[in-house]
Amino acid sequence: MDLNKENMRKIKELIVFTIVILIALWKYTLVVDFLGFILNIIFPFLLGGAIAFILNVPMSFLESKIFGNKNIEGRPAQKFARPCSLTLTILGVIGIIALVMFVVIPQLGSTFVGLGKTIQDFTPVAMAWIEELFHNNQEIMALLEDFNMDWDKILDGFAAFFKNGAGSVLDTTMSAAKSIISSVTTFFIAFVFSCYILLQKEKLRVQVQKIFYAYLPKKIVEKVLDICSLTYRTFASFLAGQCVEALILGMMFLVTMWILRLPYALLVGVLIAFTALIPIFGAFIGCIVGAFLILMVNPIKAITFVAMFLVLQQVEGNLIYPKVVGNSVGLPSIWVLAAVSIGGSLMGVVGMLVFIPLVSVIYILFRGDVYKRLEKKGIELE
């Protein structure tokens, strides 16, 4: 090997890189703490980028439909197109959230206000129903007779808990208040940052491209930009497909519960549509709440609701979701289910939302590379 100036520079860089890696492995706790500190600083901006990405989908749609007329060339229309579209998008999101809150929260509030009395009234009815169901089984009947809830003792226990744990409750309240203030501040910073991104997204895109072209080879930059464009289209299509699927599932529950004369049809339909934004498994949250509410009214109808949910969930999970969301991201149905399962196992709800478009991007890139290699080898397979 010729130890010229260039090779000596590369050797020095390799030695420095190796030393840095060894120190990082040796003091990995400090590295983790430092990375956590940096992440805590930049988290509002990462959250703002995520908010901007989500809001950009409906904002771009409104901007193209309302202000996309090529005959409109006046400066006022072009100047106010972006702010008006962003304002309409924000108002639309706030309206949807407010609608869900006004439908779900008052109903839940009125339900939980009378929950204590409802449970007391429901307990003897349930005991009588179970007694009638298992009247021939003496062992079960003996257990049911021993099962007696003393509501006075339960209330006394709650009073003693609040009396003895007043200090800890106060500390917990202060910690919760600090956490809420911090979360609100973080969200406000992220929201303002997302608005700046959306209002100047073309300018920011040009600046990022200039940085890429300045420090990276042109071929690599073009490949990176193609992957970024594919990722944006895939995530945007997934977001639209997920919203359509949630709307379909909510309407299915609303109509079916109305036909079966089940209580809380509108509440459960809206709640399931909202929770169904979590891929595949999100509707189970709405099912638990709906089954609990209906159980307090009529146990038989609660069983009917659970059976109806299982049927509709099978239809949604095996037919509607893979077709609507899978087609929107260009991913076969089997890989949609695999992506949701793997993402949920690794990262929970966030993993479910991220892994479907992420796996779709990997699938498209891998498929393109496979076809390119087969074409070079002259192999054609059906």
C-alpha positions as CSV (number, residue, x, y, z in Angstrom):
1,M,0.0,0.0,0.0
2,D,1.4,3.4,-1.0
3,L,1.6,5.6,2.1
4,N,0.9,8.9,0.3
5,K,-0.8,11.9,1.9
6,E,-4.3,10.7,0.8
7,N,-3.9,7.2,2.3
8,M,-2.4,8.6,5.5
9,R,-5.4,10.9,5.9
10,K,-7.8,7.9,5.4
11,I,-5.8,5.9,8.0
12,K,-6.0,8.7,10.5
13,E,-9.8,9.0,10.0
14,L,-10.2,5.3,10.4
15,I,-8.2,5.4,13.7
16,V,-10.2,8.3,15.0
17,F,-13.5,6.6,14.1
18,T,-12.4,3.4,15.8
19,I,-11.4,5.2,19.0
20,V,-14.8,7.1,19.0
21,I,-16.7,3.8,18.6
22,L,-14.7,2.1,21.4
23,I,-15.3,5.0,23.8
24,A,-19.0,5.0,23.0
25,L,-19.2,1.3,23.7
26,W,-17.2,1.7,26.9
27,K,-19.3,4.6,28.2
28,Y,-22.6,3.6,26.5
29,T,-24.7,4.9,29.4
30,L,-23.3,8.4,28.9
31,V,-24.0,8.1,25.2
32,V,-27.6,7.0,25.8
33,D,-28.1,9.9,28.3
34,F,-26.7,12.3,25.8
35,L,-28.9,11.0,23.0
36,G,-31.9,11.2,25.2
37,F,-31.0,14.8,26.1
38,I,-30.7,15.7,22.4
39,L,-33.9,13.9,21.6
40,N,-35.7,15.8,24.4
41,I,-34.5,19.1,22.8
42,I,-35.5,18.3,19.2
43,F,-38.7,16.4,20.1
44,P,-41.0,19.5,19.6
45,F,-39.5,19.9,16.1
46,L,-39.9,16.2,15.2
47,L,-43.5,16.4,16.4
48,G,-44.0,19.5,14.4
49,G,-42.7,17.7,11.3
50,A,-45.1,14.8,11.9
51,I,-48.0,17.2,12.3
52,A,-47.0,19.1,9.2
53,F,-46.9,15.8,7.2
54,I,-50.4,14.8,8.4
55,L,-51.9,18.2,7.7
56,N,-50.2,18.5,4.4
57,V,-52.4,15.8,2.9
58,P,-55.8,17.5,3.3
59,M,-54.2,21.0,2.8
60,S,-52.8,20.0,-0.6
61,F,-56.1,18.6,-1.6
62,L,-58.0,21.8,-0.6
63,E,-55.4,24.0,-2.3
64,S,-55.6,22.1,-5.6
65,K,-59.4,21.9,-5.6
66,I,-60.1,25.5,-4.5
67,F,-57.2,27.4,-5.8
68,G,-56.0,25.1,-8.5
69,N,-57.9,26.7,-11.4
70,K,-55.3,27.7,-14.0
71,N,-57.4,30.6,-15.1
72,I,-56.8,32.3,-11.7
73,E,-53.6,34.2,-12.3
74,G,-54.1,37.1,-10.0
75,R,-51.7,37.7,-7.2
76,P,-54.2,37.9,-4.4
77,A,-55.5,34.4,-5.1
78,Q,-52.0,33.0,-5.3
79,K,-51.0,34.9,-2.2
80,F,-53.8,33.7,0.0
81,A,-54.2,30.2,-1.4
82,R,-51.8,28.5,1.1
83,P,-52.9,30.4,4.3
84,C,-56.6,29.8,3.4
85,S,-56.1,26.1,2.7
86,L,-54.1,25.7,6.0
87,T,-56.8,27.5,8.0
88,L,-59.6,25.4,6.5
89,T,-57.6,22.2,7.3
90,I,-57.0,23.2,10.9
91,L,-60.7,24.1,11.3
92,G,-61.7,20.8,9.8
93,V,-59.5,18.8,12.2
94,I,-60.8,20.8,15.2
95,G,-64.3,20.3,14.0
96,I,-63.9,16.5,13.8
97,I,-62.3,16.4,17.2
98,A,-65.1,18.6,18.7
99,L,-67.8,16.5,17.1
100,V,-66.3,13.3,18.6
101,M,-66.0,15.1,22.0
102,F,-69.6,16.4,21.9
103,V,-71.0,13.1,21.0
104,V,-68.9,10.7,23.1
105,I,-67.9,12.7,26.3
106,P,-71.4,13.9,27.3
107,Q,-72.8,10.4,26.9
108,L,-69.9,8.8,28.8
109,G,-70.3,11.5,31.5
110,S,-74.0,10.9,32.0
111,T,-73.3,7.2,32.0
112,F,-70.6,7.3,34.7
113,V,-72.6,9.7,36.9
114,G,-75.3,7.1,37.4
115,L,-72.9,4.2,37.2
116,G,-72.9,3.5,40.9
117,K,-76.7,3.2,41.1
118,T,-76.8,1.3,37.9
119,I,-74.3,-1.3,39.2
120,Q,-76.3,-1.7,42.4
121,D,-79.4,-2.2,40.4
122,F,-77.7,-4.5,38.0
123,T,-76.0,-6.8,40.6
124,P,-79.2,-8.5,41.9
125,V,-80.5,-8.8,38.3
126,A,-77.3,-10.4,37.2
127,M,-77.2,-12.7,40.2
128,A,-80.8,-13.8,39.5
129,W,-80.0,-14.4,35.8
130,I,-76.9,-16.4,36.7
131,E,-78.8,-18.4,39.3
132,E,-81.4,-19.3,36.8
133,L,-78.7,-20.3,34.3
134,F,-76.8,-22.5,36.7
135,H,-79.6,-23.6,39.0
136,N,-78.7,-27.3,38.6
137,N,-75.1,-26.8,39.5
138,Q,-74.9,-26.7,43.4
139,E,-71.1,-25.9,43.5
140,I,-71.6,-22.8,41.4
141,M,-74.6,-21.8,43.4
142,A,-72.7,-22.0,46.7
143,L,-70.0,-19.7,45.3
144,L,-72.6,-17.2,44.1
145,E,-74.2,-17.1,47.5
146,D,-70.8,-16.3,49.1
147,F,-70.3,-13.5,46.6
148,N,-71.8,-10.5,48.2
149,M,-70.7,-6.9,47.6
150,D,-70.9,-4.6,50.6
151,W,-71.1,-1.1,49.1
152,D,-70.8,0.6,52.5
153,K,-67.5,-1.0,53.2
154,I,-66.3,-0.1,49.6
155,L,-67.2,3.5,50.2
156,D,-65.5,3.5,53.6
157,G,-62.4,2.1,52.0
158,F,-62.4,4.9,49.4
159,A,-62.8,7.5,52.1
160,A,-60.0,6.1,54.1
161,F,-57.8,6.0,51.1
162,F,-58.3,9.7,50.3
163,K,-57.9,10.6,54.0
164,N,-54.6,8.8,54.5
165,G,-53.2,9.4,51.1
166,A,-53.9,13.2,50.8
167,G,-50.2,14.1,50.7
168,S,-49.4,11.6,48.0
169,V,-52.5,12.7,46.0
170,L,-51.3,16.3,46.2
171,D,-47.8,15.4,45.0
172,T,-49.3,13.3,42.2
173,T,-51.5,16.2,41.3
174,M,-48.6,18.6,41.1
175,S,-46.6,16.2,39.0
176,A,-49.6,15.8,36.7
177,A,-50.0,19.5,36.4
178,K,-46.4,20.0,35.5
179,S,-46.6,17.2,33.0
180,I,-49.7,18.8,31.4
181,I,-48.1,22.2,31.2
182,S,-45.0,20.7,29.6
183,S,-47.0,18.7,27.1
184,V,-49.1,21.7,26.2
185,T,-46.0,23.9,25.7
186,T,-44.4,21.1,23.6
187,F,-47.5,20.8,21.4
188,F,-47.8,24.5,20.9
189,I,-44.2,24.8,19.8
190,A,-44.6,21.8,17.5
191,F,-47.9,23.2,16.0
192,V,-46.3,26.6,15.3
193,F,-43.3,24.9,13.7
194,S,-45.6,22.7,11.6
195,C,-47.4,25.8,10.3
196,Y,-44.1,27.4,9.3
197,I,-43.2,24.2,7.4
198,L,-46.5,24.1,5.6
199,L,-46.5,27.7,4.6
200,Q,-42.9,27.5,3.2
201,K,-42.6,23.9,2.2
202,E,-41.4,24.6,-1.4
203,K,-38.7,26.9,-0.1
204,L,-37.6,24.4,2.5
205,R,-37.5,21.6,-0.1
206,V,-35.2,23.7,-2.3
207,Q,-32.9,24.5,0.6
208,V,-32.6,20.8,1.6
209,Q,-31.9,19.8,-2.0
210,K,-29.1,22.4,-2.2
211,I,-27.5,21.0,0.9
212,F,-27.7,17.4,-0.5
213,Y,-26.2,18.4,-3.8
214,A,-23.5,20.4,-2.1
215,Y,-22.2,17.6,0.1
216,L,-23.2,14.3,-1.7
217,P,-22.7,12.9,-5.2
218,K,-25.4,13.7,-7.7
219,K,-26.4,10.0,-8.3
220,I,-26.9,9.4,-4.6
221,V,-28.9,12.6,-4.1
222,E,-31.2,11.6,-7.0
223,K,-31.7,8.2,-5.5
224,V,-32.4,9.7,-2.0
225,L,-34.9,12.2,-3.4
226,D,-36.7,9.4,-5.3
227,I,-37.0,7.3,-2.1
228,C,-38.3,10.4,-0.2
229,S,-40.9,11.1,-2.9
230,L,-42.0,7.4,-2.8
231,T,-42.2,7.5,1.0
232,Y,-44.3,10.6,1.0
233,R,-46.8,9.2,-1.6
234,T,-47.0,6.0,0.3
235,F,-47.6,7.6,3.7
236,A,-50.1,10.0,2.3
237,S,-52.1,7.2,0.6
238,F,-52.0,5.2,3.8
239,L,-53.4,8.1,5.8
240,A,-56.2,8.6,3.4
241,G,-57.0,4.9,3.2
242,Q,-56.9,4.6,7.0
243,C,-59.4,7.4,7.4
244,V,-61.7,5.9,4.7
245,E,-61.6,2.5,6.5
246,A,-62.4,4.0,9.9
247,L,-65.4,5.8,8.4
248,I,-66.7,2.6,6.7
249,L,-66.3,0.6,10.0
250,G,-68.1,3.3,12.0
251,M,-71.0,3.4,9.6
252,M,-71.2,-0.4,9.6
253,F,-71.6,-0.5,13.4
254,L,-74.0,2.4,13.4
255,V,-76.3,0.9,10.9
256,T,-76.1,-2.7,12.3
257,M,-76.7,-1.5,15.9
258,W,-79.7,0.6,14.7
259,I,-81.2,-2.5,12.9
260,L,-80.7,-4.7,15.9
261,R,-82.1,-2.0,18.2
262,L,-79.0,-1.9,20.4
263,P,-78.5,1.1,22.8
264,Y,-75.8,3.7,22.3
265,A,-75.7,3.1,18.5
266,L,-74.5,6.7,17.6
267,L,-72.0,6.8,20.5
268,V,-70.4,3.4,19.8
269,G,-70.4,4.1,16.0
270,V,-68.5,7.3,16.5
271,L,-66.2,5.8,19.1
272,I,-65.3,2.8,17.0
273,A,-64.7,5.0,13.9
274,F,-62.3,7.2,16.0
275,T,-60.4,4.2,17.6
276,A,-60.3,2.4,14.2
277,L,-57.6,4.9,13.1
278,I,-55.3,2.4,15.0
279,P,-54.8,-0.3,12.3
280,I,-56.9,-3.5,12.6
281,F,-56.8,-3.8,16.5
282,G,-58.0,-0.2,17.3
283,A,-61.7,-1.1,17.1
284,F,-61.4,-3.5,20.1
285,I,-61.0,-0.4,22.3
286,G,-64.4,0.8,21.2
287,C,-65.8,-2.7,21.6
288,I,-64.8,-2.9,25.2
289,V,-66.3,0.5,26.0
290,G,-69.5,-0.3,24.0
291,A,-69.9,-3.7,25.6
292,F,-69.5,-2.2,29.1
293,L,-72.1,0.5,28.5
294,I,-74.7,-1.9,27.0
295,L,-74.0,-4.4,29.8
296,M,-75.3,-1.9,32.3
297,V,-78.5,-1.7,30.3
298,N,-79.2,-5.2,29.2
299,P,-76.7,-8.2,29.5
300,I,-78.4,-10.1,26.6
301,K,-78.0,-7.1,24.3
302,A,-74.3,-6.9,25.4
303,I,-73.7,-10.5,24.3
304,T,-75.5,-9.7,21.0
305,F,-73.2,-6.6,20.6
306,V,-70.1,-8.7,21.2
307,A,-71.2,-11.3,18.7
308,M,-72.0,-8.6,16.2
309,F,-68.6,-7.0,16.8
310,L,-66.8,-10.3,16.1
311,V,-68.7,-10.8,12.9
312,L,-68.1,-7.2,11.6
313,Q,-64.5,-7.4,12.8
314,Q,-63.9,-10.5,10.7
315,V,-65.4,-8.8,7.7
316,E,-63.4,-5.6,8.3
317,G,-60.1,-7.3,9.1
318,N,-60.1,-9.9,6.3
319,L,-61.9,-8.0,3.5
320,I,-62.2,-4.2,3.9
321,Y,-59.0,-3.3,5.6
322,P,-56.5,-5.2,3.4
323,K,-58.4,-4.0,0.3
324,V,-58.8,-0.4,1.2
325,V,-55.5,0.2,3.0
326,G,-53.5,-2.4,1.2
327,N,-54.5,-1.1,-2.2
328,S,-53.9,2.5,-1.1
329,V,-50.2,1.7,-0.3
330,G,-49.7,-0.8,-3.0
331,L,-49.1,-3.6,-0.5
332,P,-50.6,-7.1,-0.8
333,S,-53.1,-8.1,2.0
334,I,-50.8,-10.7,3.6
335,W,-48.0,-8.1,4.0
336,V,-50.5,-5.6,5.5
337,L,-51.4,-8.1,8.3
338,A,-47.7,-9.0,8.8
339,A,-46.7,-5.3,9.0
340,V,-49.4,-4.6,11.6
341,S,-48.4,-7.6,13.7
342,I,-44.7,-6.9,13.6
343,G,-45.1,-3.1,14.1
344,G,-47.4,-3.7,17.1
345,S,-45.0,-6.1,18.7
346,L,-42.0,-3.8,18.4
347,M,-43.5,-0.3,18.9
348,G,-47.1,-0.7,20.0
349,V,-49.7,1.6,18.4
350,V,-47.1,3.8,16.8
351,G,-45.5,0.8,15.2
352,M,-48.9,-0.3,13.7
353,L,-49.3,3.2,12.1
354,V,-45.7,3.4,10.8
355,F,-44.9,-0.1,9.7
356,I,-47.6,-0.4,7.0
357,P,-46.3,2.4,4.8
358,L,-42.7,1.6,5.8
359,V,-43.0,-2.0,4.7
360,S,-44.8,-0.8,1.5
361,V,-41.8,1.4,0.6
362,I,-39.4,-1.5,1.3
363,Y,-41.6,-3.8,-0.7
364,I,-41.7,-1.5,-3.8
365,L,-38.0,-0.8,-3.7
366,F,-37.1,-4.5,-3.3
367,R,-39.6,-5.5,-6.0
368,G,-38.0,-3.0,-8.4
369,D,-34.5,-4.2,-7.7
370,V,-35.6,-7.9,-8.2
371,Y,-37.2,-7.0,-11.6
372,K,-34.1,-5.1,-12.6
373,R,-31.8,-8.0,-11.8
374,L,-34.0,-10.5,-13.6
375,E,-34.1,-8.2,-16.6
376,K,-30.3,-8.1,-16.7
377,K,-30.1,-11.9,-16.5
378,G,-32.8,-12.2,-19.3
379,I,-35.1,-14.2,-17.1
380,E,-38.9,-13.7,-17.5
381,L,-41.2,-15.3,-14.9
382,E,-45.0,-15.1,-14.8
